[in-house]
Structures are given as structure tokens and as C-alpha cells.
Amino acid sequence: MATSDRLDTPSDRHETPSDAPGAPADGVVTANGKVVRKATVAGAIGSFVEWYDYGIYGLLVTYLAINIMGEAEAGGLFLTNVGFLVSFVARPFGSVICGYLGDRLGRKGLLATLLVLISAATAAIGLIPSHDVIGVAAPVLLVLLRVLQGFSAGGEVAGAMSFVGEYAPDARRNHLMSYIAVGSFVALMFGSAFSAVLITTLGEDSMSSWAWRVPFLLAVPLGYVGFYIRRRLEETPHFQALREQKTVARNPLREALTSPRHLKAIVLTIFLPALNGPGYYLLFVYMPTYLKTSLGEHNFSMLRALTVTAFSLVAIALSIPLMARLSDRIGRKPVLAGSAVAMAAVSYPMFRLITTGEFGLACVGTIVLAVAFSGHAAVIHTMLAEMFPTSVRYSAYSIGFSISTVIFGGSAPLVMTELIESTGSNLIPAFASILTALITLIALAFVRETKGRPLAAY
């Protein structure tokens, strides 16, 4: 165990009962309801801005292929999806650095800074000259900006979830934290709707020529709003208690990576969210590209593909708070297990509906998948946050989850594009969903129930 500036000793910390995640957080001043609501709203709005910035790339990937890579066919999409993957490769670096700073200095200021970083990178993507103007420099700039976006996203998820979770009362923690997940899906819904409006009003030619830049440039005002809201909040009660007791870890990374208890939790944090990759990135971020390129533009124009995705996003945004409330009543594990089983059961038949090329059937398929996935989306981050104590929560949680997204999420569009092309099967995403659902179920067997427990301090 790393040396820290705490009042306790390593031997004291190892006396924690084996069925508890750690020592309870002493000296925490519970925030009143108004402050908790403000923190929840700030977390949700920040999540909206962050994931609008991050998700708009996946929604408009075909236009990026045309302008930045020089073509819209498989080669251009391959190179653009490499840009998608490289942002995920950068996420662990962001998680390590941001996790360390968040556990050493606090959550609030860092989260506000991350919003500025990703918003600036997103707006800059909208300003990249086309391949016809600057040649290979266009994709190089795109990749560099995706690295910045990935770095920011690597620190955002665990930070935002820790922030709201450390404000929320034990009995309602999942319900309040779930609005961060809702914010991310509403951001994709807004991005889909905004892109659809641009396509409808300006037409495909204008969209391919210049209008694709507008959604990226919108990151500037959105980022300012999110930054302003986050800067006005106070530090979380749990982290403030560590400060006042002078028990903030001097090196939270070393402490997280040298403790057998924390290492086990980090490993579980890698595999427990396996379903999140196909669930989030295939069903919502990659879906418009999948419908347009894999099923053929004669079946799905980009406008129709975005509309299908928008229906599924409405479904999951409405379902998540209900699943979170259920989790606060019956436990995290039953809801996560139920969602994984549901995804394994419905993925194949629903993708069969989607691949018919019929608009109505595709809407039914994506909506059913969204509802099945909602239990996972509602609960997974709350359980991950509850698995770690406040002293290393930001560091350990973000490291494990970022590695998970690299393995199961970041490579998804690239791998799906290549496998569909090489096998000729449009059902590859269904098999990926079933496989990751099984991985999540297996990992869940090694996790203790965390519902209603006070957050551990260290």
C-alpha cells in the first residue's frame, strides 16, 4: 500500500470486514436536497455536452469520410473508423492522468476543464480543411483531435459519476446517477435530430459539402454552458471530508494498483461493462452508419437511418430512470443480470428485423434492443462507482472502464465494418451483442451487491 497523508495506518485499513468495500466515510456532511438536485442537474448537463461532442463524430462518420478522407466507400470509412478507435486508445491515458488529479485535487475543477478541452477539440474538427485542400494533413489533424477527445472522455465518465454519486443519498444513488446516462443518450438524440434537420432543410449535397461542419461547431456554445454550470458547484461532501481529515491519498494510482482489493475491482471493472460496447456504440453511435452502408442507401438514406436511431434513443432515455429506481429497490445485480439476459435473447431476432431494410421493422428492432439494454445502461456505472472508496474512486474506476471501452467499445465500428465486409453477414453486430452479454453475466457472478451501502472512504 502506498504511503499517504492519512491519519490511519495500512494495518488499520486491512481490518475492514471482508464483505464491505472499505471503511465508511466518516465526517461526511450530507448535502441538502436542493444542493443534491443542483449537482445532479450539473452532472447531467455536463454529460450531455461531453457526449454530444464525442458522439457526433460517429453520427456523421460518412460525411467525414467524404471530406477528410477523400471518399465515402469502404476505404474512407475504414480510415475514419481508425479515427474512432484512436480516441479510445487515448482514453486510458486520460483516465490515468485525470483520475490521479481528481483523487488528489478534487472532482469539480477537473470536470469543468475537461468540458473545455473536448468542446475545443470538437469545434476544431468542424474547421479542418478538406482533403482536396490540404491532402493528407486533413486525416492527420482529425486523428490528433480525436486523441484530445479521447483523453477528455477518459476522465469524464468516472469523474462525472463519482461527482454525482458522492452527493447522492445511499437509498437513491442509482436513480440520481442515472440522469448522467440519460444525458449522454439525450445528447446523441439531439445530435441525431439536429443532423436530420440539417439534411432535411439543406439537402444531402449541402450536407456533404459544408453543412456537416455545423454540428461540430455547435460544441462552442454548448461547452461554455456546461463549463459555467460545473464551475459554480462546490466539491463533493465525500471528497471534502477526506480533505478536512487530511486523508487524501498522496499517490492514488499507486494505492489503487498495489492493493489486491482494488486490483480485483479494477479487473471486474474491465469485464463487467463488456455489454456496454455493443450496447452503446453499436446500437446508437454506429447504427446510422451501419444502416446506410451495410444495408444499402436504397433502403436507408442518412436521414432515415438517423430517424431510426432517434426512436431508439427516446426509448432508452425514458427507460433508464425506471430501471435505476428498480435497482435502488431490488439491487444492482438483478437488474444488470436481467438486462444481459434480455440482450442475449433479443439481439439475433431484432437484428433480423433491422436487416430486412424495412423502416418500420428497423424501428421496432432498435427500440426493443434499447429497452433491453436500458437496465445495463442505468445501473453499470453506479455499481462501478460503489466498488471503490473515495480515496481512489476516480483513478481506479476510470482506468478499468477505459480499458474496457478500448477492448469492447472503441474497436466496435472498425471491427464490425471489416467483419461485415469479409463475411457478407449483416448480423455480425447481433453476435457481438450476445457474446458481450455473456461476458457481463460471468463477471457479475464475482461481484457483491452494492445497493444501499454507504460509500467507503478508503
C-alpha positions, 0 to 999 in steps of 0.5 A: 500500500502506498504511503499517504497523508492519512491519519490511519495506518495500512494495518488499520485499513486491512481490518475492514470486514471482508464483505464491505468495500472499505471503511465508511466515510466518516465526517461526511456532511450530507448535502441538502436536497436542493444542493443534491438536485443542483449537482445532479442537474450539473452532472447531467448537463455536463454529460450531455455536452461531453457526449454530444461532442464525442458522439457526433463524430460517429453520427456523421462518420460518412460525411467525414469520410467524404471530406477528410478522407477523400471518399465515402466507400469502404476505404474512407470509412475504414480510415475514419473508423481508425479515427474512432478507435484512436480516441479510445486508445487515448482514453486510458491515458486520460483516465490515468492522468485525470483520475490521479488529479481528481483523487488528489485535487478534487472532482469539480475543477477537473470536470469543468476543464475537461468540458473545455478541452473536448468542446475545443477539440470538437469545434476544431474538427468542424474547421479542418480543411478538406482533403482536396485542400490540404491532402493528407494533413486533413486525416492527420489533424482529425486523428490528433483531435480525436486523441484530445477527445479521447483523453477528455472522455477518459476522465469524464465518465468516472469523474462525472459519476463519482461527482454525482454519486458522492452527493447522492443519498445511499437509498437513491444513488442509482436513480440520481446517477442515472440522469448522467446516462440519460444525458449522454443518450439525450445528447446523441438524440439531439445530435441525431435530430439536429443532423436530420434537420440539417439534411432535411432543410439543406439537402444531402449535397449541402450536407456533404459539402459544408453543412456537416461542419455545423454540428461540430461547431455547435460544441462552442456554445454548448461547452461554455454552458456546461463549463459555467454550470460545473464551475459554480458547484462546490466539491463533493461532501465525500471528497471534502471530508477526506480533505478536512481529515487530511486523508487524501491519498498522496499517490492514488494510482499507486494505492489503487494498483498495489492493493489486491482489493482494488486490483480485483475491482479494477479487473471486474471493472474491465469485464463487467461493462463488456455489454456496454460496447455493443450496447452503446456504440453499436446500437446508437453511435454506429447504427446510422452508419451501419444502416446506410452502408451495410444495408444499402442507401436504397433502403436507408438514406442518412436521414432515415437511418438517423430517424431510426436511431432517434426512436431508439434513443427516446426509448432508452432515455425514458427507460433508464430512470425506471430501471435505476429506481428498480435497482435502488429497490431490488439491487444492482445485480438483478437488474444488470443480470436481467438486462444481459439476459434480455440482450442475449435473447433479443439481439439475433431476432431484432437484428433480423428485423433491422436487416430486412431494410424495412423502416418500420421493422428497423424501428421496432428492432432498435427500440426493443434492443434499447429497452433491453439494454436500458437496465445495463445502461442505468445501473453499470456505472453506479455499481462501478462507482460503489466498488471503490472508496473515495480515496481512489474512486476516480483513478481506479474506476476510470482506468478499468472502464477505459480499458474496457471501452478500448477492448469492447467499445472503441474497436466496435465500428472498425471491427464490425465494418471489416467483419461485415465486409469479409463475411457478407453477414449483416448480423455480425453486430447481433453476435457481438451483442450476445457474446458481450452479454455473456461476458457481463453475466460471468463477471457479475457472478464475482461481484457483491451487491452494492445497493444501499451501502454507504460509500467507503472512504478508503 
